[in-house]
Amino acid sequence: MASRSVISVVIAVLFLCSGIWCRDQMGRKTVTFHRNQQDDSELRQVRSRARRDNTGTDRNTTASTTASSKGSQGPAFTSCRRALSQTEHDILDDNTHETGFNGDDGSSFILTWVGDGTGVILVLSTISAPIDSFLKGGSSRLYRSMDYGKSFRDVSHRIDHTFIRKEFGVTTGPGNSFHVILTADTPVVDNSGGIVFMSSDGGVTFRSVRLPFHLAQPVAFHFLIPDYLVAISIDGGLWLSVDFGANWRKVHDGAHSFMWGAGVTLFFSYSPVGTVEADRRGELLLKRTEDLGMTFTTIAEEIFSFGYIGGFLITSVMDEQWSPRVIYVSSDQGTSFNRAQLPSASTEQFYSILDGDEVMIFIHVDNPGDTYFGTMYTSDDRGILYSRSLERHLFGGQRKSDFTNVTSLRGVYLTNKLEEDGRIRTVISFDRGGQWRLMGRPENAACGDVQNCNLHIHGEHSRYNQIVPMLPLSEPSAIGLVVAHGVVGDSLSATQHPDVFISSDGGYRWRGALEGPHHYRILDSGALVVAVEAQHEGQVKTIKFSTDEGQCWKAYNFTEHPLFFAGLTSEPGTKAMNISVWGYRPEDDGQPMWVAVTIDFTSILSRQCNSRDYEEWLAHSSPGGDPETNGCVMGYKETYRRLKKSSVCRNGRDYGVRKKQSPCPCTREDYLCDYGYLRHSDSSECVRQPNTADPNPEGCLNGEDEEIQTFGYRKVPGDKCEGGFTPQPMSEIIRPCGNKLSEASPANQSSPATHFDTPREKMVLILVVAGAGFIVLVAVVSAALTVRRNSNRTPTYRFSNLRVQDEGLTPDPDAPPRGHGALFHHHHDSDDVSASPCLVPTDLWSAGKGPQK
């Protein structure tokens, strides 16, 4: 049996992030802009207002320019620049709309889109103020737009000019609903409950609701039904409303966290009344209600915490108090649990769930010590058995992983690994982690005599350290398109300035697109890419755009008065044709004024695309490949209908991805190496992993003994190949049930009958029992002394961040979005909680004893 291991995982939501998109609990996109103090000091020095010129350039205007290396070690690349015509300039001028928020001294703006394709935006202006300001008549400001940000109206009177809790932001309903909730900053003293402002018409009107409790975290919507709300009060009460907050019902006490499951199933952890710090000791209970709190079923006891991702219910447990923690997984909404079969991890290590969907989970297992790397594993379709995917996977000291799901092409992931000599290099997988390889040289990079001229991509670790302003960007509707910051050379380097690179085929081939770091967005399902240069010092006035997936760019000066840049926003998804640049500039009195400039590109792409503008594209294919296997990934081919690069036209809001699928014959590439096996370095064959303490998984599933045949291979979850290579059984394993869930129940234990008939056998039995009793007595006394000696010592566990990529997955229509649930709930324990400014911890996964059936 694999030894017990410490696990602690933080579910985190990217919210309140400066100048970057974040997802709130309903999958809506929210962004927060902040003014920084350095820019505020520079505002007082800015008095000249440069006139806008018509050249539309901020760097180079020649048709083809060569990017300089800027003193870095990376090779130059040739990129295409085209001048903006006067006609195009006039069209953009006529479709550029600037809004100045005069007199608003808010230190941050929280922007939220309401509904899908509605054009409705709510912007909440907040300042950092003491809570007694609520009693002195202070207020937040609320603005509303109905035209994708081209104009705004001050609607603060609709919320009675009330201070709104900045950390709760603006909560919006699921899908295309117009439900909105704002939480007032209400003092707890002398108030029986908090106040929320609720709107069912997208902010046209609000009603003030006095709650019978004070909120500990934002109200959470059901992922499909906007009238169904869940909340936790500051005293641990779990509250439900089924009529959009008109009436509330307390359904349970002692709640710690909750998550929606499939349908109207709700999971929540709680501690019994009177229990102190049960979450620290891993003594929480996990309950499930399938009828909105009318009845409950206890599905796990003595857990630390839990999560729900891609249809998998995952609990973190301790077999004994203060023991290392392990994971149990359920794929049937908590009816049964199985222990995840992963290599052991000591108290110096951690697990981190990188990504997951309804058929597979990616998980990182840390190496002992402060090595900043570990091993990545992938699960089977039950989330129980795991195979080694990538060695020396980078996991930075700030608990940042560069693991990225490329959502514009099926099966593609990229990440960074830490080599033995300390280099950080990017690797990419096109088959869901089955195999990884270095990325090639960009097509337009002049490597010359540079050895190991590979592209390396900056990820979360680099963004956290402010090397780049954005993560790699891809969208499911923009097939094959990937935009990312990277460098060309032997490895990633903090001294080499990053540039923007673009791939049109899901990461197989890349081109250098823009010099230096940029903020970028994909519009109109990939027909348009826009970017604004990231200025660490100074102001911006220029936006760049490309209509051929980044091969050539044009630049447009969108304002006469440069801005201190705060962020770039567009409607969630890629259907939009509008882009907004947010920032601030000094007013005449020198005070900062927030400004939004929205540019509508509809008139630039005025022609609607027709059938001649599209082409058939076989994904994952290479020129001259074997017709039978060319393009085969995960057992089938996909041929897409996508826009030609030479077509300058508009996909439009009605555009949908079209594709055809055909099965492929099976090969070894359609299989992962099974638990205890790894792929041979000189071939694709799976061989027994050396130095594995227990190369075979336990045969205990659903509390019963199970015979397991190991083939050394395991088909990649979701692979649809037919015929071809078929692995043969390598061994058969029959084990007694080692699942802790079944050991608690004598009915589930089975063993062959044993009889002791002769006097000699009976005497041996008596001696054995007496000896065992003595050993147990000594062990108990020793344990008691140890506990007493260490009663004031609390073990420290390291933890990591759960990274859930929502884009590109196709979940069960009756299941909630992954990562949805108990957001913003700070779950305190002995772990070294140290979230970055862009991460708000929401639930800590670690637990007590295994789930009980």
C-alpha positions in Angstrom: 0.0 0.0 0.0 1.3 3.5 -0.8 2.3 5.4 2.3 0.1 8.2 3.4 0.8 11.7 2.1 0.1 15.2 3.1 -2.3 17.0 0.8 -3.6 20.5 1.0 -5.1 22.3 -2.0 -6.4 25.8 -2.1 -9.3 26.4 -4.5 -8.7 29.9 -5.7 -10.6 32.3 -7.9 -9.0 35.0 -9.9 -11.0 38.0 -8.7 -10.1 41.6 -8.0 -7.1 41.3 -10.3 -5.5 44.5 -11.5 -6.0 45.0 -15.2 -6.7 41.3 -16.0 -9.8 39.3 -16.6 -11.1 37.2 -13.6 -13.9 34.7 -13.3 -16.4 35.0 -10.5 -18.4 32.1 -9.2 -20.8 31.9 -12.0 -18.2 31.9 -14.8 -19.0 35.5 -15.6 -16.1 37.7 -16.3 -15.2 40.5 -14.0 -12.2 42.8 -14.0 -10.9 45.3 -11.5 -8.7 48.3 -12.4 -6.5 50.0 -9.8 -4.6 53.3 -9.9 -1.1 52.8 -8.7 0.7 55.4 -6.5 3.6 55.8 -9.0 1.2 56.9 -11.7 -0.7 59.2 -9.3 2.5 61.0 -8.6 3.3 61.3 -12.3 -0.2 62.7 -13.0 0.7 66.0 -11.3 3.6 66.3 -13.7 1.6 65.8 -16.8 0.3 69.0 -18.3 1.0 68.9 -22.0 -1.7 67.2 -24.1 -0.2 65.8 -27.3 -2.3 66.0 -30.4 -3.2 62.8 -32.1 -1.6 62.3 -35.4 -3.0 60.4 -38.3 -0.1 58.1 -38.9 -1.5 55.6 -36.4 2.0 54.5 -35.2 3.8 54.3 -32.0 6.9 52.4 -33.1 7.4 51.4 -36.7 5.2 52.2 -39.8 7.2 50.4 -42.5 5.6 47.5 -44.3 8.2 45.1 -42.9 10.4 45.8 -39.9 13.0 43.8 -38.1 12.6 43.6 -34.3 15.7 44.4 -32.4 16.8 42.2 -29.6 16.7 45.1 -27.2 20.1 44.1 -25.8 18.8 40.6 -25.0 20.1 37.3 -26.0 17.1 36.3 -28.1 17.3 36.3 -31.9 15.5 38.9 -33.9 12.3 38.2 -35.9 10.7 39.8 -38.9 7.2 41.1 -38.3 4.8 42.8 -40.7 3.5 46.4 -40.1 1.1 48.1 -42.5 0.1 51.8 -42.4 -3.4 52.7 -41.6 -5.2 54.3 -44.6 -6.9 57.7 -44.2 -10.3 56.0 -44.9 -9.7 53.4 -42.2 -8.6 56.2 -39.8 -11.7 58.2 -40.4 -13.9 55.1 -40.0 -12.3 54.3 -36.6 -12.5 57.9 -35.5 -16.3 57.8 -36.2 -16.6 54.6 -34.1 -14.4 55.5 -31.1 -16.2 56.6 -28.0 -14.6 58.2 -25.0 -16.2 58.5 -21.5 -14.6 60.6 -18.7 -15.9 59.8 -15.2 -15.6 63.4 -13.9 -15.3 63.9 -10.2 -14.9 60.2 -9.4 -12.0 59.7 -7.0 -12.5 56.0 -6.7 -9.2 54.1 -6.3 -10.5 51.1 -8.2 -13.2 50.2 -10.8 -14.9 46.8 -10.8 -16.4 46.1 -14.2 -18.9 43.2 -14.8 -20.7 42.1 -17.9 -24.4 41.2 -17.4 -25.9 38.5 -19.5 -24.5 37.2 -22.8 -24.5 39.4 -25.9 -26.6 42.0 -24.1 -24.1 44.9 -24.2 -24.9 45.7 -20.6 -22.0 46.6 -18.3 -22.0 47.6 -14.6 -19.1 49.5 -13.2 -18.7 49.9 -9.5 -16.3 52.6 -8.3 -15.0 52.0 -4.8 -12.5 53.6 -2.4 -10.8 52.2 0.7 -12.8 53.7 3.6 -13.4 52.8 7.2 -16.7 51.1 7.9 -18.0 54.1 9.9 -18.0 56.0 6.6 -21.3 54.1 6.0 -22.9 56.0 8.8 -21.5 59.4 7.5 -23.3 59.4 4.2 -20.4 58.2 2.0 -21.0 56.0 -1.0 -19.8 54.0 -3.8 -20.7 55.0 -7.4 -22.4 52.7 -9.8 -22.4 53.2 -13.6 -24.3 51.4 -16.3 -23.8 51.0 -20.0 -26.2 49.4 -22.5 -24.0 49.7 -25.6 -20.9 47.7 -24.9 -19.2 50.5 -23.0 -19.6 53.3 -25.6 -21.5 55.4 -23.0 -22.2 55.2 -19.3 -24.8 56.6 -17.0 -24.4 57.2 -13.2 -27.1 55.1 -11.5 -25.8 55.4 -8.0 -29.2 56.7 -6.8 -30.6 53.3 -7.6 -28.6 51.8 -4.7 -29.3 54.8 -2.5 -25.7 56.1 -2.8 -24.6 53.3 -0.5 -21.1 52.0 0.2 -20.8 48.6 -1.5 -18.4 46.0 -0.1 -15.4 46.1 -2.5 -14.3 42.5 -1.7 -17.7 41.1 -2.7 -17.8 43.0 -6.0 -20.7 42.7 -8.4 -22.4 39.2 -8.4 -24.3 38.3 -11.6 -26.5 35.4 -12.5 -25.9 32.5 -14.8 -26.1 32.5 -18.6 -28.2 35.2 -20.1 -30.0 36.2 -16.9 -30.1 39.8 -15.8 -29.9 39.0 -12.1 -27.4 41.2 -10.2 -26.5 41.4 -6.5 -24.6 44.1 -4.6 -23.7 43.8 -0.9 -23.8 46.9 1.2 -21.0 47.6 3.7 -23.3 47.3 6.7 -21.9 47.4 10.3 -22.6 44.3 12.3 -23.2 46.2 15.5 -26.7 47.3 16.0 -27.9 45.6 12.8 -29.7 42.3 12.9 -28.7 41.5 9.3 -27.0 42.8 6.2 -28.4 44.7 3.3 -28.2 43.6 -0.4 -29.3 45.4 -3.5 -30.9 43.0 -6.0 -31.8 43.6 -9.6 -33.6 41.2 -12.1 -33.4 43.6 -15.0 -29.6 44.1 -15.4 -29.4 47.1 -13.1 -32.3 49.2 -14.5 -33.9 48.9 -11.1 -32.7 47.7 -7.7 -34.6 46.6 -4.6 -33.1 46.8 -1.1 -33.4 43.6 0.9 -32.6 43.4 4.6 -31.2 39.9 5.2 -32.0 38.0 8.4 -28.2 37.4 8.8 -24.8 38.9 8.0 -23.0 37.5 5.0 -19.6 35.9 5.5 -19.1 35.7 1.7 -20.9 36.8 -1.5 -24.3 35.2 -2.2 -23.8 32.4 -4.8 -26.2 31.7 -7.7 -27.2 28.3 -8.9 -25.3 27.6 -12.1 -28.5 27.3 -14.2 -31.4 28.7 -12.2 -30.9 32.4 -11.2 -33.6 32.4 -8.5 -31.8 29.8 -6.5 -29.3 31.4 -4.1 -27.0 30.1 -1.4 -25.2 32.0 1.4 -23.2 31.4 4.5 -23.7 33.8 7.5 -20.9 35.0 9.7 -22.1 32.6 12.4 -21.9 29.6 10.1 -25.5 29.3 9.1 -26.3 27.9 5.6 -29.1 29.8 4.0 -31.2 29.1 0.9 -33.6 31.2 -1.2 -35.6 29.9 -4.2 -37.2 33.2 -5.1 -34.2 35.5 -5.7 -33.8 36.6 -2.2 -37.4 37.5 -1.4 -37.5 34.9 1.3 -34.6 33.1 3.0 -34.5 29.8 4.9 -31.8 28.6 7.3 -31.2 25.0 6.5 -28.2 24.1 8.6 -25.8 25.4 11.3 -22.0 25.2 11.4 -21.4 25.4 7.7 -17.9 25.9 6.5 -18.1 25.7 2.7 -20.5 24.6 -0.1 -20.6 23.6 -3.7 -23.3 22.9 -6.2 -23.2 19.4 -7.7 -25.3 18.1 -10.7 -28.8 19.3 -11.0 -29.9 20.9 -7.7 -27.6 18.8 -5.6 -25.8 20.8 -3.0 -22.7 19.7 -1.0 -21.6 21.4 2.1 -19.1 20.7 5.0 -20.0 21.6 8.6 -19.0 21.0 12.1 -21.4 20.0 14.9 -22.6 22.7 17.3 -20.1 23.3 20.1 -17.2 21.9 18.1 -14.1 24.2 18.2 -11.7 24.3 15.3 -13.0 21.1 13.7 -11.6 22.3 10.4 -8.1 22.4 11.8 -8.4 18.9 13.2 -10.0 17.4 10.1 -13.2 16.6 11.9 -15.8 18.2 9.5 -18.7 16.3 8.1 -19.8 16.4 4.5 -23.5 16.4 3.7 -25.6 16.3 0.5 -29.0 17.6 -0.1 -30.9 16.9 -3.3 -34.1 18.7 -2.5 -32.9 22.2 -1.6 -32.4 21.6 2.1 -35.5 19.6 3.0 -33.6 16.4 3.7 -29.9 15.6 4.1 -27.5 12.7 3.7 -24.2 12.5 5.5 -21.8 11.1 2.8 -18.4 11.6 4.6 -17.2 12.0 8.1 -14.1 13.5 9.7 -13.0 15.3 6.5 -10.8 18.4 6.2 -12.4 19.9 3.1 -13.7 19.0 -0.3 -14.1 20.2 -3.9 -16.2 19.4 -7.0 -14.5 19.5 -10.4 -15.7 18.1 -13.7 -18.2 15.7 -12.2 -15.7 14.4 -9.6 -16.4 15.0 -5.9 -13.0 15.1 -4.2 -12.4 14.9 -0.4 -9.2 15.4 1.4 -8.9 13.2 4.5 -6.7 12.1 7.4 -6.7 8.5 8.4 -5.6 9.7 11.9 -5.3 13.0 13.6 -2.3 15.0 12.4 -1.4 12.2 10.0 -0.6 12.9 6.4 -3.6 13.5 4.2 -4.9 11.6 1.3 -7.5 12.0 -1.4 -10.8 10.1 -1.9 -12.7 10.5 -5.1 -16.4 10.0 -6.0 -17.8 10.0 -9.5 -21.4 9.3 -8.5 -22.3 12.5 -6.5 -20.9 11.1 -3.2 -22.7 7.8 -3.2 -19.4 5.9 -3.1 -15.7 7.0 -2.7 -12.4 5.4 -3.7 -8.9 6.4 -2.6 -6.9 8.0 -5.4 -3.9 5.7 -6.2 -1.0 8.2 -6.3 2.6 7.9 -5.2 3.2 8.7 -1.5 4.1 12.3 -0.4 5.8 13.2 2.8 5.0 16.1 5.1 7.4 18.2 3.0 5.4 17.6 -0.2 2.1 18.7 -1.6 -0.4 17.7 -4.2 -1.9 20.3 -6.6 -4.9 19.7 -9.0 -3.9 21.5 -12.2 -7.0 20.8 -14.3 -9.8 18.5 -14.7 -13.0 17.7 -16.7 -15.5 14.9 -16.8 -13.1 12.2 -17.9 -9.7 13.1 -16.5 -7.7 15.0 -13.8 -4.2 16.5 -14.1 -2.4 16.5 -10.7 1.0 17.6 -9.6 3.0 15.7 -6.9 5.7 17.8 -5.3 9.2 16.5 -4.9 10.7 16.4 -1.3 12.3 19.6 -0.1 12.2 23.1 -1.7 13.0 21.8 -5.2 10.3 23.9 -7.0 9.4 20.9 -9.2 7.6 17.7 -9.0 5.9 15.1 -11.2 2.7 15.5 -13.2 0.2 12.6 -13.3 -3.0 12.1 -15.2 -6.0 10.0 -14.0 -8.2 7.4 -15.5 -11.9 8.2 -16.3 -12.8 7.4 -12.6 -10.2 9.8 -11.1 -8.7 6.9 -9.2 -5.7 5.4 -11.1 -2.9 7.8 -12.1 -0.1 7.6 -14.7 3.2 9.5 -14.7 3.0 12.3 -17.4 5.9 14.7 -16.9 9.0 14.7 -14.8 10.5 17.8 -13.2 7.3 19.8 -13.7 8.0 23.4 -12.5 6.0 24.6 -9.5 7.5 28.0 -8.4 8.2 29.2 -4.9 5.1 31.4 -5.0 3.0 28.3 -5.6 2.6 29.2 -9.3 2.3 26.7 -12.1 2.6 27.5 -15.7 0.3 24.7 -16.7 -2.0 25.9 -19.5 -4.9 24.3 -21.4 -4.9 25.5 -25.0 -8.6 25.6 -25.5 -8.6 26.4 -29.2 -7.5 22.8 -30.1 -8.5 19.6 -28.5 -5.9 17.8 -26.4 -3.3 20.6 -26.3 -1.5 21.6 -23.0 1.7 23.5 -22.4 3.8 24.0 -19.3 7.4 24.6 -18.1 9.8 22.2 -16.6 12.9 22.7 -14.5 16.0 21.0 -16.0 18.7 19.5 -13.8 21.0 22.4 -14.7 18.5 25.0 -13.6 17.1 26.0 -17.0 13.4 26.5 -17.4 12.1 25.2 -20.7 8.6 25.0 -22.2 7.1 21.7 -23.3 3.9 21.0 -25.1 1.6 18.0 -25.3 -0.9 17.4 -28.1 -2.5 14.3 -26.6 -3.6 15.3 -23.1 -0.3 14.7 -21.4 0.5 11.4 -23.1 3.8 12.8 -24.5 5.6 16.1 -24.1 8.1 17.8 -26.3 10.0 21.0 -26.7 8.5 23.7 -28.9 10.2 24.5 -32.2 11.7 27.7 -33.6 9.3 30.4 -34.7 9.0 30.5 -38.5 10.2 34.1 -38.7 13.0 34.0 -36.1 16.5 34.6 -37.3 18.3 32.1 -35.1 21.6 32.1 -37.1 24.2 30.2 -35.2 22.2 30.1 -32.0 22.0 26.5 -30.7 18.8 25.1 -29.2 16.7 27.8 -30.8 13.3 27.0 -29.3 10.3 29.1 -28.3 9.7 29.2 -24.5 6.4 30.6 -23.2 5.9 32.7 -20.1 3.2 31.6 -17.7 1.7 32.3 -14.3 5.0 32.4 -12.6 6.3 35.1 -14.9 3.1 37.2 -14.6 3.3 37.0 -10.8 6.8 38.4 -11.0 5.6 41.1 -13.4 7.7 39.9 -16.3 4.7 39.7 -18.6 1.2 41.3 -18.2 -0.8 38.4 -19.5 -1.0 34.6 -19.7 -1.3 32.7 -22.9 -4.7 33.3 -24.6 -6.9 30.9 -26.6 -10.6 30.5 -27.1 -12.7 27.5 -28.2 -14.4 29.5 -31.0 -11.1 30.7 -32.5 -9.9 27.3 -33.8 -6.1 26.8 -33.5 -5.3 30.4 -32.5 -3.0 30.9 -29.5 -1.4 34.2 -28.4 1.4 34.2 -25.8 4.4 35.9 -24.5 7.7 34.1 -25.0 11.4 34.2 -25.8 13.5 32.4 -28.3 16.6 30.6 -27.3 17.9 27.9 -25.0 15.5 28.5 -22.1 13.3 31.2 -20.4 15.3 34.1 -19.1 14.2 36.9 -16.8 16.8 39.2 -18.5 15.5 38.7 -22.0 12.6 40.9 -22.8 9.5 38.9 -23.8 7.7 39.4 -27.1 4.3 38.3 -28.4 4.1 35.1 -30.5 1.1 33.6 -32.2 0.2 30.1 -33.4 -2.6 29.4 -35.9 -2.5 25.6 -35.5 -2.8 25.0 -31.8 0.9 25.3 -31.0 2.6 23.3 -33.7 4.1 26.3 -35.5 4.6 29.8 -34.2 5.4 33.3 -35.5 6.9 36.4 -33.8 4.1 39.0 -33.9 4.8 42.0 -31.7 7.9 43.4 -30.0 7.8 43.6 -26.3 5.0 42.8 -23.8 1.4 43.6 -24.7 -2.2 43.3 -23.5 -4.2 41.4 -26.1 -7.7 40.2 -26.9 -9.3 37.9 -29.5 -12.4 39.3 -31.1 -15.0 38.0 -33.6 -14.1 34.3 -33.2 -10.5 35.0 -34.3 -11.1 37.2 -37.3 -9.6 40.1 -35.3 -6.8 40.3 -32.7 -6.1 43.6 -30.9 -3.2 44.6 -28.6 -2.0 47.5 -26.5 1.7 47.8 -25.6 2.4 47.4 -21.9 4.0 50.5 -20.7 5.7 50.2 -17.3 6.3 54.0 -17.4 4.5 56.6 -19.4 1.1 56.6 -21.1 -0.6 54.9 -24.0 -2.7 56.2 -26.9 -2.3 53.5 -29.6 -4.0 50.2 -30.2 -2.8 47.6 -32.8 -5.0 45.2 -34.7 -4.6 42.3 -37.1 -7.1 40.7 -39.4 -4.9 37.8 -40.4 -4.1 36.1 -37.1 -1.2 38.3 -36.3 0.8 38.1 -39.5 0.5 41.8 -40.2 -0.6 44.7 -37.9 -2.0 48.2 -38.2 -1.9 50.8 -35.5 -4.5 53.4 -34.6 -4.1 56.3 -32.2 -7.4 56.2 -30.3 -7.2 59.4 -28.3 -5.7 62.9 -28.4 -4.9 62.7 -24.7 -2.7 59.7 -23.6 -3.8 57.6 -20.7 -2.1 55.9 -17.8 -3.2 52.4 -18.9 -5.3 50.3 -16.4 -6.7 47.5 -18.6 -8.1 46.2 -21.8 -11.7 44.7 -21.8 -14.1 43.1 -24.2 -17.3 41.1 -23.8 -16.7 37.5 -22.5 -16.1 35.0 -25.3 -15.0 36.1 -28.7 -18.2 37.3 -30.4 -17.6 41.0 -29.7 -16.3 43.6 -32.1 -15.8 46.2 -29.4 -12.8 46.7 -27.3 -12.4 49.2 -24.4 -9.2 50.7 -23.1 -9.4 51.8 -19.5 -7.1 54.3 -17.8 -6.9 57.6 -16.1 -5.4 61.0 -16.8 -5.2 64.3 -14.9 -8.1 66.8 -14.9 -7.4 70.5 -15.0 -7.0 70.6 -11.3 -4.4 67.8 -11.5 -6.7 65.2 -9.9 -6.9 61.8 -11.7 -10.0 61.1 -13.8 -11.0 57.6 -14.9 -11.5 57.3 -18.7 -12.9 54.5 -20.9 -12.3 54.6 -24.7 -14.4 52.0 -26.6 -13.5 51.2 -30.2 -16.1 49.5 -32.5 -14.3 47.6 -35.3 -17.5 46.5 -37.0 -17.1 49.1 -39.8 -13.5 48.0 -40.4 -14.7 44.4 -41.0 -17.9 45.6 -42.7 -18.3 42.6 -45.0 -20.0 39.5 -43.7 -18.0 36.3 -44.5 -19.4 33.9 -47.0 -18.6 30.3 -48.0 -15.6 31.4 -50.2 -13.9 32.9 -47.1 -13.6 29.6 -45.3 -11.4 26.5 -45.8 -11.2 22.9 -44.7 -8.4 22.4 -42.1 -7.3 19.0 -40.8 -6.2 19.6 -37.2 -3.0 18.1 -35.9 -1.9 17.3 -39.4 1.5 17.7 -41.1 2.3 18.1 -44.8 3.1 14.8 -46.5 1.9 12.7 -43.6 0.5 9.1 -43.8 -3.1 9.6 -45.0 -4.3 6.9 -42.6 -2.8 8.4 -39.5 -2.2 12.0 -40.4 -4.1 14.2 -38.0 -5.0 11.4 -35.6 -5.0 12.5 -32.0 -6.8 10.6 -29.2 -8.1 8.1 -31.7 -9.8 10.3 -34.2 -9.4 13.1 -36.8 -11.1 16.4 -36.8 -11.6 18.6 -39.9 -12.7 22.1 -39.2 -14.2 24.8 -41.4 -12.3 27.9 -40.5 -11.6 31.4 -41.9 -8.8 31.9 -44.4 -6.1 34.3 -43.2 -6.5 36.3 -46.4 -10.2 36.9 -45.9 -10.9 40.3 -44.4 -14.5 39.9 -43.2 -16.7 39.4 -40.2 -17.6 36.1 -38.7 -20.5 37.7 -36.8 -22.4 36.6 -33.7 -24.1 33.7 -35.4 -20.8 32.0 -36.2 -20.4 28.5 -34.9 -17.5 26.1 -35.1 -18.1 23.3 -37.7 -16.2 20.1 -37.7 -16.2 16.5 -39.0 -14.8 13.6 -37.1 -13.5 10.2 -38.3 -12.0 7.4 -36.2 -8.3 6.2 -36.4 -6.6 2.8 -35.8 -5.1 2.5 -32.3 -1.4 2.9 -31.8 0.8 3.1 -28.6 0.3 6.8 -28.7 -3.3 6.3 -27.8 -2.3 4.8 -24.5 -0.8 6.2 -21.3 1.6 4.0 -19.3 -0.4 2.4 -16.5 0.3 3.0 -12.8 3.8 1.7 -12.0 5.0 1.9 -15.6 6.7 4.6 -17.6 7.5 5.1 -21.3 10.9 3.9 -22.5 13.2 6.7 -23.5 14.1 5.1 -26.8 10.7 3.9 -27.8 7.0 4.3 -27.1 6.8 1.1 -25.2 5.7 1.1 -21.5 8.0 -0.7 -19.1 7.9 -1.4 -15.4 8.9 1.7 -13.4 12.1 1.0 -11.3 12.3 1.7 -7.6 8.6 1.7 -7.1 7.6 0.5 -3.6 4.2 -0.7 -4.8 4.0 -0.8 -8.6 0.5 -2.3 -8.4 -2.7 -0.4 -7.4 -4.8 -1.6 -4.6 -7.7 -3.8 -5.8 -10.2 -2.2 -3.6 -12.9 -0.2 -5.3 -16.3 0.7 -3.9 -15.4 -1.2 -0.7 -15.0 -4.6 -2.4 -12.2 -6.8 -3.5 -11.5 -6.5 -7.1 -9.3 -8.4 -9.5 -7.1 -6.1 -11.5 -5.4 -6.9 -14.8 -2.6 -4.5 -15.6 -1.7 -4.2 -19.2 1.1 -1.7 -18.6 -1.0 0.6 -20.8 -4.1 2.6 -20.2 -6.1 4.2 -23.0 -6.1 8.0 -22.8 -9.4 9.1 -21.3 -11.6 10.3 -24.2 -9.6 8.4 -26.8 -11.8 7.0 -29.6 -9.4 4.8 -31.6 -10.7 1.6 -33.1 -8.7 -1.6 -33.8 -5.0 -1.5 -34.4 -2.6 -1.9 -31.4 -4.1 -3.9 -28.5 -1.9 -4.3 -25.3 -1.7 -7.7 -23.7 -2.1 -8.4 -20.0 1.2 -8.2 -18.2 0.1 -9.4 -14.7 -3.0 -10.2 -12.6 -3.4 -8.8 -9.2 -5.8 -10.0 -6.5 -5.6 -8.1 -3.2 -7.6 -8.0 0.0 -9.6 -4.8 0.2 -7.5 -2.1 1.7 -10.1 0.7 1.4 -10.6 2.3 4.7 -14.2 2.9 3.9 -15.0 -0.8 3.9 -12.8 -1.7 6.9 -15.2 0.1 9.2 -17.9 -2.3 8.3 -17.5 -6.0 9.3 -20.0 -7.0 6.6 -17.6 -5.8 4.0 -14.7 -7.7 5.3 -14.0 -11.2 4.0 -11.2 -13.7 4.8 -10.9 -17.4 4.6 -11.9 -19.4 7.6 -9.1 -20.5 9.9 -9.3 -23.3 12.5 -6.9 -24.1 15.4 -7.6 -27.6 16.5 -4.5 -29.2 18.1 -3.2 -28.3 21.6 0.1 -27.2 20.1 -1.8 -24.8 17.7 -3.9 -23.5 20.5 -0.8 -22.8 22.7 0.9 -21.0 19.8 -2.2 -18.9 19.3 -2.3 -18.0 23.0 1.4 -16.9 23.0 0.9 -14.9 19.8 -2.1 -13.1 21.2 -0.4 -12.4 24.5 2.7 -11.1 22.7 0.6 -8.9 20.4 -1.3 -7.5 23.4 1.9 -6.5 25.1 3.2 -4.8 22.0 -0.1 -2.9 21.6 0.1 -1.8 25.3 3.6 -0.5 24.8 2.6 1.3 21.6 -0.4 3.0 23.3 1.7 4.2 26.3 4.4 5.5 23.9 1.8 7.3 21.8 0.2 8.9 24.8 3.5 10.2 26.0 4.3 11.5 22.5 0.9 13.2 22.2 1.4 14.8 25.6 4.9 16.0 24.7 3.7 17.4 21.4 0.3 18.6 22.4 1.3 22.2 21.8 2.9 21.6 18.5 1.0 22.0 15.3 2.5 20.5 12.1 2.9 22.9 9.2 1.7 21.7 5.8 2.6 23.3 2.5 -0.2 23.8 0.0 -0.7 24.8 -3.6 -3.3 26.6 -5.7 -6.0 24.8 -7.6 -5.9 26.1 -11.1 -9.1 25.5 -13.0 -9.3 26.5 -16.7 -13.0 26.9 -17.6 -12.5 27.5 -21.3 -12.6 24.7 -23.8 -14.4 22.0 -21.8 -17.8 20.5 -22.6 -19.3 19.6 -19.2 -22.4 17.7 -18.6 -25.3 20.1 -19.3 -26.8 19.2 -15.9 -23.5 19.7 -14.1 -22.2 23.0 -12.7 -19.1 24.8 -14.1 -15.9 23.4 -12.6 -14.7 25.2 -9.6 -18.1 26.6 -8.8 -19.1 26.8 -5.1 -17.8 28.1 -1.9 -16.0 31.1 -3.1 -14.3 33.7 -1.0 -14.5 31.5 2.1 -11.3 31.7 4.0 -10.7 28.3 5.5 -8.0 28.8 8.2 -5.8 25.9 9.2 -2.2 25.1 9.9 -1.2 25.4 6.3 1.1 28.2 5.2 -1.7 30.3 3.6 0.1 33.0 1.5 -2.1 33.9 -1.5 -0.9 36.4 -4.1 -2.7 39.7 -4.5 -4.5 38.3 -7.5 -5.8 35.2 -5.6 -8.5 35.1 -3.1 -8.4 31.8 -1.2 -11.8 30.2 -1.2 -11.6 26.7 0.3 -8.7 24.7 1.6 -8.6 21.0 0.6 -7.1 18.8 3.3 -9.0 16.5 5.6 -9.5 14.1 8.4 -10.5 10.5 8.1 -11.8 8.9 4.9 -15.4 9.4 3.8 -17.9 7.0 5.3 -20.5 5.3 3.2 
